[in-house]
């Protein structure tokens, strides 16, 4: 692909996003950021239902409690990184895309449809120059987005570094992100190694406010643990994961009647921003501030949960909001 073609593709993709946003706002509908990369006919299903993924970290009486806590903290760090657009950087971060956007809860995403990147829904061209010019091959060849819980060509053996190397190349080569570092790669790889699809029971569940609140708390509790959070970049990405999820909740609390809830969420978002700034100069103080933030945020949960049925977490209200002219 020559330079002119690459520029045209970037322009096309950017315009595509603006057209999606414009169509939504012009019609008076709420704009949830994820709608920019979801097939329009699947908005209700994609925004209301999510796939179930199980955590396979060892547990039981034979597992030392301290070891189990370390494993869980490490897993939560990997999961938070997976949900953070800041991990990928570049155009992906600007668009709000994270690993989780394509692989929802580590599974696939048959609803994914990004302008200029996807062919049909559920596909993506990973050798496209929009996200990074490093791997463009001059072809438009979108492939089906894989379910990461299914065995693939790469070894999942913890004694092999194949998965870490693959994730590193994906971040740096496919998305033009910064070098992630060993701790980040290890946490991401261990997250992918330790998720699986249910063999029985429901494969999907409703998208709820509680699950999003817990995602925020998991990201920030993991930021208080060492490992990934020991580095400035790692701590930054974990906090960014929480801020991204918080903005998603804010979007769902649309309308005049939920103004109070939005104000509360905005205050918490500003505080997280201050913590993120502090993390650049004093990580220890930032992590202490996170503890206070989590305590205050837990106290706000009941007020937010009481209003959930009046928000766009309510599928009927979401359908009504998306159907407005």
C-alpha positions in Angstrom: 0.0 0.0 0.0 1.5 3.3 -1.0 1.5 6.4 1.2 -1.4 8.1 -0.7 -3.5 4.9 -0.2 -2.6 4.7 3.4 -3.7 8.4 4.0 -7.0 7.7 2.1 -7.7 4.7 4.3 -7.0 6.7 7.5 -9.2 9.5 6.3 -12.0 7.0 5.4 -11.8 5.3 8.8 -11.8 8.6 10.6 -14.7 10.0 8.6 -16.6 6.7 9.1 -16.4 7.2 12.8 -17.6 10.8 12.6 -20.5 9.7 10.3 -21.6 7.1 12.9 -21.4 9.7 15.6 -23.1 12.3 13.5 -26.0 10.0 12.5 -26.6 9.2 16.1 -26.5 12.7 17.5 -28.4 14.1 14.6 -31.2 11.6 15.2 -31.3 12.6 18.9 -30.0 9.2 20.1 -27.5 8.8 22.9 -24.0 8.0 21.6 -22.4 5.2 23.5 -18.8 5.0 22.4 -18.9 1.3 21.6 -21.5 2.0 18.9 -18.7 3.3 16.7 -17.4 -0.2 16.2 -20.5 -2.2 16.4 -22.8 -3.2 13.5 -25.8 -0.9 13.7 -28.3 -3.8 13.5 -26.7 -5.5 16.5 -26.6 -2.5 18.8 -29.2 -3.7 21.2 -27.8 -7.2 21.5 -24.1 -6.1 21.7 -24.8 -3.5 24.3 -27.1 -5.6 26.4 -25.5 -9.1 26.4 -21.9 -10.2 26.9 -20.2 -13.6 26.8 -19.3 -15.5 29.9 -15.7 -16.3 30.6 -14.4 -18.4 33.5 -11.3 -17.9 35.5 -9.3 -21.1 35.8 -6.8 -20.0 38.4 -6.1 -22.9 40.8 -8.0 -22.8 44.0 -8.9 -25.2 46.9 -7.5 -26.4 50.2 -4.3 -27.6 48.6 -3.4 -24.0 47.4 -1.6 -21.7 49.8 -3.8 -18.7 50.6 -1.0 -16.2 49.9 -0.2 -17.8 46.6 -3.9 -17.7 45.6 -4.1 -14.0 46.5 -1.0 -13.3 44.3 -2.5 -15.3 41.4 -5.8 -13.5 41.6 -4.1 -10.1 41.8 -1.9 -11.0 38.8 -5.0 -12.2 36.9 -6.9 -9.0 37.7 -4.0 -6.9 36.5 -4.0 -8.8 33.2 -7.7 -8.4 32.8 -7.6 -4.6 33.5 -4.8 -4.2 31.0 -6.9 -6.2 28.5 -9.7 -3.6 29.0 -7.5 -0.5 28.7 -7.2 1.5 25.5 -4.1 3.0 26.9 -2.3 -0.3 26.4 -2.6 -0.2 22.7 -2.0 3.6 22.2 -2.1 5.4 18.9 -5.2 5.4 16.8 -6.8 2.6 18.8 -6.5 4.6 22.1 -8.0 7.7 20.4 -10.9 5.6 19.2 -11.4 4.0 22.6 -10.5 0.5 21.5 -9.0 -2.0 23.8 -8.2 -5.7 23.4 -11.6 -6.3 25.0 -13.4 -4.4 22.2 -12.6 -7.2 19.7 -12.4 -10.0 22.3 -15.2 -9.3 24.7 -14.3 -10.9 28.0 -11.6 -12.7 26.1 -14.1 -14.3 23.7 -14.8 -13.1 20.2 -17.1 -10.3 19.0 -19.4 -11.2 16.1 -20.8 -7.6 16.3 -17.5 -5.8 15.7 -17.7 -3.6 12.6 -15.1 -0.9 12.3 -15.1 1.4 9.2 -12.4 0.5 6.8 -11.1 -2.3 9.1 -13.9 -4.9 9.0 -15.4 -6.7 6.0 -18.5 -8.3 7.5 -19.4 -8.0 11.1 -17.0 -10.0 13.4 -14.0 -9.5 11.3 -10.9 -7.2 11.3 -7.9 -6.6 9.0 -5.0 -6.8 11.4 -2.5 -5.9 8.6 -4.2 -2.6 8.0 -2.2 0.7 8.1 -4.9 2.6 10.0 -3.7 1.4 13.4 -0.1 0.9 12.4 2.0 1.2 9.2 4.4 -1.4 10.4 2.5 -4.4 9.2 0.4 -3.2 6.3 0.5 -5.6 3.4 -1.3 -3.6 0.7 -4.3 -5.9 0.9 -7.7 -5.7 2.5 -8.0 -9.1 4.1 -10.1 -9.0 7.2 -10.3 -12.3 9.2 -12.7 -13.6 11.8 -11.9 -12.3 15.3 -10.9 -15.4 17.3 -12.2 -16.5 20.6 -9.2 -16.5 22.9 -10.5 -19.3 25.1 -10.2 -21.7 22.2 -6.9 -23.4 21.5 -5.0 -21.7 18.6 -1.7 -22.1 16.8 0.3 -20.6 19.7 1.4 -22.6 22.7 -0.4 -21.7 25.9 2.2 -23.5 28.0 3.4 -21.3 30.8 7.0 -22.6 30.2 6.8 -21.1 26.7 7.2 -17.4 25.8 5.3 -17.8 22.5 2.2 -16.1 23.9 4.2 -13.2 25.4 6.0 -12.6 22.2 2.8 -12.6 20.2 1.1 -10.1 22.5 4.2 -7.9 22.4 4.2 -7.9 18.6 0.4 -7.2 18.5 0.8 -4.1 20.8 4.0 -2.7 19.1 3.6 -3.8 15.5 -0.2 -4.0 14.9 -1.2 -1.1 17.0 2.0 1.0 17.1 1.9 1.0 20.9 4.8 1.5 23.3 7.0 -1.4 24.4 4.9 -3.0 27.1 7.7 -4.4 29.4 8.0 -7.8 31.0 5.5 -7.4 33.8 2.7 -6.2 31.5 3.3 -9.0 29.0 3.4 -11.6 31.8 0.1 -10.4 33.2 -1.6 -10.3 29.9 -0.4 -13.7 28.9 -1.4 -15.2 32.2 -4.9 -13.7 31.8 -5.3 -15.3 28.4 -3.9 -18.6 29.6 -6.4 -18.7 32.5 -9.7 -18.0 30.9 -12.0 -20.5 29.3 -15.6 -20.7 28.0 -18.1 -22.5 30.2 -18.6 -26.2 29.2 -22.1 -26.1 30.7 -24.5 -23.4 31.8 -25.1 -20.0 30.2 -22.7 -18.8 27.5 -23.9 -15.2 27.9 -25.2 -12.9 30.6 -26.8 -9.4 30.8 -24.6 -6.4 30.8 -25.1 -4.8 34.2 -23.9 -1.8 36.2 -22.7 -4.0 39.0 -20.3 -5.9 36.6 -18.9 -2.5 35.4 -18.5 -1.2 38.9 -16.7 -4.4 39.8 -14.4 -4.0 36.8 -13.4 -0.6 38.0 -12.7 -1.9 41.5 -10.7 -4.9 40.2 -8.6 -2.6 38.1 -7.9 -0.2 41.0 -7.4 -2.9 43.6 -4.9 -4.6 41.3 -3.1 -1.2 41.0 -2.4 -1.4 44.7 -0.6 -4.6 44.2 3.0 -4.8 42.9 3.8 -6.5 39.6 2.4 -4.3 36.8 1.8 -1.4 39.1 5.4 -1.2 40.1 6.2 0.7 36.9 4.9 4.2 36.0 3.5 2.9 32.7 1.9 -0.1 34.2 0.2 1.9 36.9 -0.9 4.5 34.3 -2.6 1.8 32.2 -4.4 0.2 35.2 -5.8 3.6 36.2 -6.7 4.4 32.6 -8.7 1.1 32.5 -10.8 2.3 35.4 -11.3 5.7 33.9 -12.4 4.2 30.6 -14.9 2.0 32.4 -16.1 4.9 34.4 -16.8 7.0 31.3 -18.8 4.0 29.9 -21.0 4.1 33.0 -21.4 7.9 32.7 -22.7 7.4 29.1 -25.4 5.0 30.3 -26.7 7.5 32.8 -28.2 9.7 30.2 -31.1 12.2 30.6 -32.1 15.0 32.9 -33.4 12.7 35.6 -30.0 11.1 36.1 -28.1 14.4 36.3 -27.1 13.8 40.0 -25.6 10.4 39.2 -23.6 11.9 36.3 -22.3 14.6 38.6 -21.1 12.0 41.1 -19.4 10.0 38.4 -17.8 13.1 37.0 -16.3 14.0 40.3 -14.8 10.5 40.7 -13.4 10.7 37.2 -11.7 14.0 38.0 -10.2 12.5 41.1 -8.9 9.5 39.1 -7.3 12.0 36.7 -5.5 13.6 39.6 -4.3 10.3 40.8 -3.0 9.4 37.4 -1.1 12.7 37.3 0.3 12.0 40.8 1.5 8.5 39.6 4.0 10.2 37.3 5.9 11.7 40.3 5.1 9.6 43.3 3.6 6.1 42.7 3.4 5.3 46.4 1.3 8.3 47.1 -0.8 7.6 44.1 -1.5 4.1 45.2 -2.5 5.4 48.7 -4.9 7.8 47.0 -6.4 4.9 45.1 -7.3 3.3 48.4 -9.2 6.4 49.6 -10.9 6.7 46.1 -12.1 3.1 46.2 -13.5 3.5 49.7 -15.5 6.6 48.7 -16.6 5.0 45.4 -17.9 1.9 47.3 -20.1 4.3 49.3 -21.6 5.7 46.1 -22.5 2.3 44.7 -25.9 2.0 46.3 -27.0 5.4 44.9 -25.9 4.4 41.4 -27.4 0.9 41.6 -30.8 2.2 42.7 -30.9 4.3 39.5 -29.8 1.4 37.2 -33.3 0.7 36.0 -33.7 4.3 34.9 -30.4 4.2 32.9 -29.4 2.7 29.6 -28.4 -0.5 31.4 -32.2 -1.1 31.2 -32.7 -2.8 27.8 -36.1 -1.4 27.3 -34.8 2.1 27.9 -31.8 1.4 25.6 -34.1 0.2 22.8 -36.3 3.3 23.3 -33.4 5.7 23.2 -31.9 4.1 20.1 -35.2 4.2 18.3 -35.9 7.9 18.7 -36.0 10.0 15.6 
